[in-house]
Amino acid sequence: MLWFFVAILGSAAYGLDYFVDKVFVSKYVKDPWTYYLWWGIYWFEACALLVIMYPAASAFNFWASLAGGVQAIAATLYLRAILREEVSRVAPFLYLSPLFSLVFSLLFLDESIATTALLGILILVAGAFLMGSREPWKLSLSAGAKLAILNAVMIGFYSVALKLSTNVRGRLDVMFWTWLTYGIVVFVVAHRHLPTLVTEFRHMARRVKAVLAGMVFVLVAASASLIYAYSLADPPLVAAVSASSPLFVFLFTLAAGTLAPRLLKEDAGARNMVSKLVGAMMIVLGVFLIS
């Protein structure tokens, strides 16, 4: 059960990251490609931190490098999706990744999933789908949605590549090469936007810079937790638990709305709240069945 608690920790950390993005980063980082570059910078910083703490954590790992590259390409697809349409219209499709993880696991790992766990995956994905959308009854298979689904396919493969990488090398090697390759791909794709990033950074308030710096540790904790979890359990199970992050985003948002209402205003419409509460209960039930 260690994998389960570690995966929950990773999901909560990613939930905190998404929440901070929602509150701070989206307000001060105007160019989406600049936001994408920040992720690359985060992972370069994480690699440097890892090498300083563990100098031996750099033995090459093909599967980890492939996983990092695939994850970066998936992030590019998501960025292109939200540039085409509103985030709430495409984000729910991202949580289909555990289903594709299941397919790739059957193809590459020849693993079998218990019926109860499979049911839990389906319920959890449906719950995340509900929580990740503002008005799920209005969703359509648009161009942006198709890009988001392709993102989910890539993340599904990423989860299997991580599992294969931990079978070959130690977890620290996996972390290093996953993060390094991610950062390299990001800068190859978006290097033309570096001048905009520098300009925006110069005009940011100190507290925003502090938040950006602090998020490195949150993302390291999130990624390291999930890599550790993938080394212990089947990819579809870990991918499903990690898809519970909308529940944590919802909880952080509720807390912020109660303690600091000026910080964040959330849509409190009856239909929206019912949808999110139903989604939350489905996530809890799915996690229970998986565990």
TORKOL-4160 file (C-alpha; in steps of 0.2 Angstrom, whole numbers, padded with zeros to 4 digits, m for minus):
291
<pt num="1" X="0000" Y="0000" Z="0000"/>
<pt num="2" X="0015" Y="0011" Z="0001"/>
<pt num="3" X="0013" Y="0015" Z="m0018"/>
<pt num="4" X="m0005" Y="0022" Z="m0014"/>
<pt num="5" X="0000" Y="0034" Z="m0001"/>
<pt num="6" X="0015" Y="0040" Z="m0011"/>
<pt num="7" X="0004" Y="0042" Z="m0027"/>
<pt num="8" X="m0009" Y="0052" Z="m0016"/>
<pt num="9" X="0005" Y="0063" Z="m0010"/>
<pt num="10" X="0010" Y="0066" Z="m0028"/>
<pt num="11" X="m0008" Y="0070" Z="m0033"/>
<pt num="12" X="m0010" Y="0082" Z="m0019"/>
<pt num="13" X="0006" Y="0091" Z="m0024"/>
<pt num="14" X="0001" Y="0093" Z="m0042"/>
<pt num="15" X="m0016" Y="0099" Z="m0036"/>
<pt num="16" X="m0007" Y="0113" Z="m0026"/>
<pt num="17" X="0003" Y="0117" Z="m0041"/>
<pt num="18" X="m0012" Y="0119" Z="m0052"/>
<pt num="19" X="m0021" Y="0129" Z="m0038"/>
<pt num="20" X="m0006" Y="0141" Z="m0037"/>
<pt num="21" X="m0005" Y="0142" Z="m0056"/>
<pt num="22" X="m0024" Y="0147" Z="m0056"/>
<pt num="23" X="m0021" Y="0160" Z="m0042"/>
<pt num="24" X="m0004" Y="0168" Z="m0046"/>
<pt num="25" X="0004" Y="0162" Z="m0062"/>
<pt num="26" X="m0011" Y="0164" Z="m0074"/>
<pt num="27" X="m0012" Y="0183" Z="m0068"/>
<pt num="28" X="0006" Y="0187" Z="m0070"/>
<pt num="29" X="0012" Y="0176" Z="m0085"/>
<pt num="30" X="0003" Y="0183" Z="m0100"/>
<pt num="31" X="0010" Y="0173" Z="m0114"/>
<pt num="32" X="0006" Y="0155" Z="m0113"/>
<pt num="33" X="0022" Y="0150" Z="m0121"/>
<pt num="34" X="0031" Y="0159" Z="m0107"/>
<pt num="35" X="0022" Y="0149" Z="m0095"/>
<pt num="36" X="0027" Y="0133" Z="m0104"/>
<pt num="37" X="0045" Y="0139" Z="m0103"/>
<pt num="38" X="0044" Y="0141" Z="m0084"/>
<pt num="39" X="0041" Y="0122" Z="m0083"/>
<pt num="40" X="0057" Y="0119" Z="m0092"/>
<pt num="41" X="0066" Y="0131" Z="m0080"/>
<pt num="42" X="0058" Y="0122" Z="m0066"/>
<pt num="43" X="0065" Y="0105" Z="m0072"/>
<pt num="44" X="0082" Y="0111" Z="m0075"/>
<pt num="45" X="0083" Y="0118" Z="m0058"/>
<pt num="46" X="0077" Y="0101" Z="m0051"/>
<pt num="47" X="0091" Y="0092" Z="m0061"/>
<pt num="48" X="0104" Y="0104" Z="m0053"/>
<pt num="49" X="0097" Y="0101" Z="m0036"/>
<pt num="50" X="0097" Y="0083" Z="m0038"/>
<pt num="51" X="0115" Y="0082" Z="m0044"/>
<pt num="52" X="0120" Y="0093" Z="m0030"/>
<pt num="53" X="0112" Y="0081" Z="m0017"/>
<pt num="54" X="0116" Y="0065" Z="m0026"/>
<pt num="55" X="0131" Y="0067" Z="m0038"/>
<pt num="56" X="0129" Y="0049" Z="m0044"/>
<pt num="57" X="0111" Y="0051" Z="m0050"/>
<pt num="58" X="0115" Y="0054" Z="m0069"/>
<pt num="59" X="0118" Y="0036" Z="m0077"/>
<pt num="60" X="0109" Y="0037" Z="m0093"/>
<pt num="61" X="0092" Y="0029" Z="m0094"/>
<pt num="62" X="0083" Y="0028" Z="m0111"/>
<pt num="63" X="0066" Y="0025" Z="m0105"/>
<pt num="64" X="0067" Y="0039" Z="m0093"/>
<pt num="65" X="0073" Y="0051" Z="m0107"/>
<pt num="66" X="0059" Y="0045" Z="m0118"/>
<pt num="67" X="0046" Y="0047" Z="m0104"/>
<pt num="68" X="0052" Y="0065" Z="m0101"/>
<pt num="69" X="0051" Y="0069" Z="m0120"/>
<pt num="70" X="0034" Y="0062" Z="m0121"/>
<pt num="71" X="0028" Y="0072" Z="m0106"/>
<pt num="72" X="0035" Y="0088" Z="m0113"/>
<pt num="73" X="0026" Y="0084" Z="m0130"/>
<pt num="74" X="0010" Y="0081" Z="m0121"/>
<pt num="75" X="0012" Y="0098" Z="m0112"/>
<pt num="76" X="0014" Y="0106" Z="m0129"/>
<pt num="77" X="m0002" Y="0098" Z="m0135"/>
<pt num="78" X="m0011" Y="0104" Z="m0120"/>
<pt num="79" X="m0004" Y="0122" Z="m0123"/>
<pt num="80" X="m0010" Y="0122" Z="m0141"/>
<pt num="81" X="m0027" Y="0115" Z="m0135"/>
<pt num="82" X="m0030" Y="0130" Z="m0123"/>
<pt num="83" X="m0024" Y="0142" Z="m0136"/>
<pt num="84" X="m0038" Y="0136" Z="m0147"/>
<pt num="85" X="m0052" Y="0135" Z="m0133"/>
<pt num="86" X="m0056" Y="0139" Z="m0115"/>
<pt num="87" X="m0047" Y="0129" Z="m0103"/>
<pt num="88" X="m0063" Y="0122" Z="m0095"/>
<pt num="89" X="m0068" Y="0115" Z="m0112"/>
<pt num="90" X="m0052" Y="0105" Z="m0114"/>
<pt num="91" X="m0046" Y="0101" Z="m0097"/>
<pt num="92" X="m0058" Y="0086" Z="m0093"/>
<pt num="93" X="m0051" Y="0076" Z="m0107"/>
<pt num="94" X="m0034" Y="0076" Z="m0099"/>
<pt num="95" X="m0040" Y="0065" Z="m0086"/>
<pt num="96" X="m0043" Y="0051" Z="m0098"/>
<pt num="97" X="m0025" Y="0046" Z="m0097"/>
<pt num="98" X="m0027" Y="0031" Z="m0085"/>
<pt num="99" X="m0038" Y="0023" Z="m0098"/>
<pt num="100" X="m0024" Y="0024" Z="m0111"/>
<pt num="101" X="m0011" Y="0019" Z="m0098"/>
<pt num="102" X="m0021" Y="0003" Z="m0096"/>
<pt num="103" X="m0020" Y="0000" Z="m0114"/>
<pt num="104" X="m0002" Y="0003" Z="m0115"/>
<pt num="105" X="0001" Y="m0008" Z="m0100"/>
<pt num="106" X="m0008" Y="m0022" Z="m0108"/>
<pt num="107" X="0003" Y="m0020" Z="m0124"/>
<pt num="108" X="0020" Y="m0017" Z="m0117"/>
<pt num="109" X="0020" Y="m0024" Z="m0099"/>
<pt num="110" X="0007" Y="m0039" Z="m0101"/>
<pt num="111" X="0000" Y="m0034" Z="m0084"/>
<pt num="112" X="m0018" Y="m0039" Z="m0078"/>
<pt num="113" X="m0029" Y="m0028" Z="m0067"/>
<pt num="114" X="m0041" Y="m0034" Z="m0055"/>
<pt num="115" X="m0059" Y="m0031" Z="m0059"/>
<pt num="116" X="m0062" Y="m0021" Z="m0044"/>
<pt num="117" X="m0047" Y="m0010" Z="m0048"/>
<pt num="118" X="m0053" Y="m0008" Z="m0066"/>
<pt num="119" X="m0070" Y="m0002" Z="m0060"/>
<pt num="120" X="m0061" Y="0010" Z="m0048"/>
<pt num="121" X="m0051" Y="0017" Z="m0063"/>
<pt num="122" X="m0067" Y="0020" Z="m0073"/>
<pt num="123" X="m0076" Y="0028" Z="m0059"/>
<pt num="124" X="m0061" Y="0039" Z="m0054"/>
<pt num="125" X="m0059" Y="0045" Z="m0072"/>
<pt num="126" X="m0077" Y="0049" Z="m0073"/>
<pt num="127" X="m0076" Y="0059" Z="m0057"/>
<pt num="128" X="m0060" Y="0068" Z="m0062"/>
<pt num="129" X="m0069" Y="0072" Z="m0079"/>
<pt num="130" X="m0084" Y="0080" Z="m0070"/>
<pt num="131" X="m0073" Y="0090" Z="m0058"/>
<pt num="132" X="m0061" Y="0096" Z="m0071"/>
<pt num="133" X="m0075" Y="0104" Z="m0081"/>
<pt num="134" X="m0085" Y="0119" Z="m0078"/>
<pt num="135" X="m0101" Y="0114" Z="m0087"/>
<pt num="136" X="m0098" Y="0095" Z="m0092"/>
<pt num="137" X="m0115" Y="0094" Z="m0101"/>
<pt num="138" X="m0109" Y="0107" Z="m0114"/>
<pt num="139" X="m0093" Y="0098" Z="m0119"/>
<pt num="140" X="m0090" Y="0093" Z="m0137"/>
<pt num="141" X="m0077" Y="0084" Z="m0147"/>
<pt num="142" X="m0069" Y="0100" Z="m0154"/>
<pt num="143" X="m0052" Y="0103" Z="m0161"/>
<pt num="144" X="m0045" Y="0108" Z="m0144"/>
<pt num="145" X="m0053" Y="0093" Z="m0136"/>
<pt num="146" X="m0045" Y="0081" Z="m0149"/>
<pt num="147" X="m0028" Y="0089" Z="m0144"/>
<pt num="148" X="m0032" Y="0086" Z="m0126"/>
<pt num="149" X="m0036" Y="0068" Z="m0129"/>
<pt num="150" X="m0020" Y="0066" Z="m0139"/>
<pt num="151" X="m0012" Y="0073" Z="m0123"/>
<pt num="152" X="m0020" Y="0060" Z="m0113"/>
<pt num="153" X="m0014" Y="0046" Z="m0125"/>
<pt num="154" X="0004" Y="0053" Z="m0123"/>
<pt num="155" X="0003" Y="0053" Z="m0104"/>
<pt num="156" X="m0004" Y="0036" Z="m0104"/>
<pt num="157" X="0012" Y="0030" Z="m0113"/>
<pt num="158" X="0023" Y="0041" Z="m0102"/>
<pt num="159" X="0016" Y="0031" Z="m0087"/>
<pt num="160" X="0022" Y="0015" Z="m0095"/>
<pt num="161" X="0039" Y="0022" Z="m0100"/>
<pt num="162" X="0042" Y="0027" Z="m0082"/>
<pt num="163" X="0038" Y="0009" Z="m0076"/>
<pt num="164" X="0050" Y="0002" Z="m0089"/>
<pt num="165" X="0063" Y="0015" Z="m0084"/>
<pt num="166" X="0062" Y="0010" Z="m0065"/>
<pt num="167" X="0065" Y="m0008" Z="m0070"/>
<pt num="168" X="0081" Y="m0004" Z="m0078"/>
<pt num="169" X="0089" Y="0010" Z="m0067"/>
<pt num="170" X="0087" Y="0017" Z="m0050"/>
<pt num="171" X="0074" Y="0030" Z="m0046"/>
<pt num="172" X="0086" Y="0045" Z="m0045"/>
<pt num="173" X="0093" Y="0041" Z="m0062"/>
<pt num="174" X="0075" Y="0041" Z="m0068"/>
<pt num="175" X="0071" Y="0057" Z="m0060"/>
<pt num="176" X="0086" Y="0066" Z="m0067"/>
<pt num="177" X="0084" Y="0060" Z="m0086"/>
<pt num="178" X="0065" Y="0063" Z="m0085"/>
<pt num="179" X="0067" Y="0080" Z="m0079"/>
<pt num="180" X="0082" Y="0084" Z="m0090"/>
<pt num="181" X="0074" Y="0078" Z="m0106"/>
<pt num="182" X="0058" Y="0087" Z="m0102"/>
<pt num="183" X="0067" Y="0104" Z="m0100"/>
<pt num="184" X="0077" Y="0101" Z="m0116"/>
<pt num="185" X="0062" Y="0098" Z="m0127"/>
<pt num="186" X="0053" Y="0113" Z="m0119"/>
<pt num="187" X="0067" Y="0125" Z="m0124"/>
<pt num="188" X="0069" Y="0117" Z="m0141"/>
<pt num="189" X="0050" Y="0120" Z="m0144"/>
<pt num="190" X="0048" Y="0137" Z="m0136"/>
<pt num="191" X="0066" Y="0146" Z="m0136"/>
<pt num="192" X="0059" Y="0160" Z="m0147"/>
<pt num="193" X="0049" Y="0166" Z="m0132"/>
<pt num="194" X="0063" Y="0168" Z="m0121"/>
<pt num="195" X="0064" Y="0187" Z="m0123"/>
<pt num="196" X="0046" Y="0188" Z="m0118"/>
<pt num="197" X="0050" Y="0178" Z="m0102"/>
<pt num="198" X="0064" Y="0189" Z="m0097"/>
<pt num="199" X="0053" Y="0205" Z="m0099"/>
<pt num="200" X="0039" Y="0197" Z="m0089"/>
<pt num="201" X="0051" Y="0192" Z="m0075"/>
<pt num="202" X="0058" Y="0209" Z="m0074"/>
<pt num="203" X="0041" Y="0217" Z="m0071"/>
<pt num="204" X="0035" Y="0204" Z="m0058"/>
<pt num="205" X="0032" Y="0208" Z="m0040"/>
<pt num="206" X="0044" Y="0200" Z="m0028"/>
<pt num="207" X="0031" Y="0189" Z="m0020"/>
<pt num="208" X="0027" Y="0182" Z="m0037"/>
<pt num="209" X="0045" Y="0178" Z="m0040"/>
<pt num="210" X="0046" Y="0170" Z="m0023"/>
<pt num="211" X="0030" Y="0159" Z="m0028"/>
<pt num="212" X="0038" Y="0154" Z="m0044"/>
<pt num="213" X="0054" Y="0149" Z="m0035"/>
<pt num="214" X="0045" Y="0139" Z="m0022"/>
<pt num="215" X="0035" Y="0129" Z="m0034"/>
<pt num="216" X="0051" Y="0121" Z="m0040"/>
<pt num="217" X="0050" Y="0111" Z="m0023"/>
<pt num="218" X="0032" Y="0107" Z="m0025"/>
<pt num="219" X="0034" Y="0100" Z="m0043"/>
<pt num="220" X="0050" Y="0090" Z="m0037"/>
<pt num="221" X="0039" Y="0082" Z="m0023"/>
<pt num="222" X="0025" Y="0079" Z="m0035"/>
<pt num="223" X="0035" Y="0071" Z="m0049"/>
<pt num="224" X="0047" Y="0061" Z="m0037"/>
<pt num="225" X="0032" Y="0054" Z="m0028"/>
<pt num="226" X="0024" Y="0048" Z="m0044"/>
<pt num="227" X="0040" Y="0041" Z="m0051"/>
<pt num="228" X="0042" Y="0031" Z="m0034"/>
<pt num="229" X="0024" Y="0025" Z="m0035"/>
<pt num="230" X="0026" Y="0019" Z="m0053"/>
<pt num="231" X="0041" Y="0009" Z="m0047"/>
<pt num="232" X="0030" Y="0000" Z="m0035"/>
<pt num="233" X="0014" Y="m0003" Z="m0044"/>
<pt num="234" X="0005" Y="m0005" Z="m0060"/>
<pt num="235" X="0005" Y="0011" Z="m0071"/>
<pt num="236" X="m0014" Y="0011" Z="m0073"/>
<pt num="237" X="m0017" Y="0011" Z="m0054"/>
<pt num="238" X="m0004" Y="0025" Z="m0051"/>
<pt num="239" X="m0011" Y="0035" Z="m0066"/>
<pt num="240" X="m0028" Y="0034" Z="m0059"/>
<pt num="241" X="m0024" Y="0039" Z="m0042"/>
<pt num="242" X="m0014" Y="0054" Z="m0049"/>
<pt num="243" X="m0029" Y="0059" Z="m0059"/>
<pt num="244" X="m0037" Y="0063" Z="m0042"/>
<pt num="245" X="m0028" Y="0080" Z="m0042"/>
<pt num="246" X="m0045" Y="0090" Z="m0047"/>
<pt num="247" X="m0051" Y="0084" Z="m0030"/>
<pt num="248" X="m0036" Y="0093" Z="m0021"/>
<pt num="249" X="m0038" Y="0108" Z="m0033"/>
<pt num="250" X="m0056" Y="0109" Z="m0027"/>
<pt num="251" X="m0052" Y="0108" Z="m0009"/>
<pt num="252" X="m0038" Y="0121" Z="m0010"/>
<pt num="253" X="m0050" Y="0132" Z="m0019"/>
<pt num="254" X="m0064" Y="0130" Z="m0006"/>
<pt num="255" X="m0051" Y="0134" Z="0007"/>
<pt num="256" X="m0045" Y="0150" Z="m0002"/>
<pt num="257" X="m0063" Y="0156" Z="m0005"/>
<pt num="258" X="m0067" Y="0154" Z="0013"/>
<pt num="259" X="m0051" Y="0161" Z="0021"/>
<pt num="260" X="m0046" Y="0174" Z="0007"/>
<pt num="261" X="m0061" Y="0177" Z="m0004"/>
<pt num="262" X="m0052" Y="0192" Z="m0013"/>
<pt num="263" X="m0039" Y="0180" Z="m0018"/>
<pt num="264" X="m0050" Y="0169" Z="m0029"/>
<pt num="265" X="m0068" Y="0169" Z="m0034"/>
<pt num="266" X="m0075" Y="0152" Z="m0039"/>
<pt num="267" X="m0091" Y="0149" Z="m0048"/>
<pt num="268" X="m0103" Y="0144" Z="m0035"/>
<pt num="269" X="m0118" Y="0141" Z="m0046"/>
<pt num="270" X="m0129" Y="0126" Z="m0040"/>
<pt num="271" X="m0127" Y="0115" Z="m0055"/>
<pt num="272" X="m0108" Y="0118" Z="m0055"/>
<pt num="273" X="m0106" Y="0114" Z="m0037"/>
<pt num="274" X="m0117" Y="0098" Z="m0038"/>
<pt num="275" X="m0106" Y="0093" Z="m0053"/>
<pt num="276" X="m0090" Y="0095" Z="m0043"/>
<pt num="277" X="m0097" Y="0087" Z="m0027"/>
<pt num="278" X="m0103" Y="0072" Z="m0037"/>
<pt num="279" X="m0086" Y="0071" Z="m0046"/>
<pt num="280" X="m0078" Y="0072" Z="m0029"/>
<pt num="281" X="m0088" Y="0057" Z="m0022"/>
<pt num="282" X="m0084" Y="0047" Z="m0038"/>
<pt num="283" X="m0065" Y="0051" Z="m0035"/>
<pt num="284" X="m0066" Y="0045" Z="m0017"/>
<pt num="285" X="m0075" Y="0029" Z="m0022"/>
<pt num="286" X="m0063" Y="0026" Z="m0036"/>
<pt num="287" X="m0048" Y="0028" Z="m0025"/>
<pt num="288" X="m0056" Y="0016" Z="m0012"/>
<pt num="289" X="m0059" Y="0003" Z="m0025"/>
<pt num="290" X="m0041" Y="0004" Z="m0032"/>
<pt num="291" X="m0033" Y="0004" Z="m0015"/>
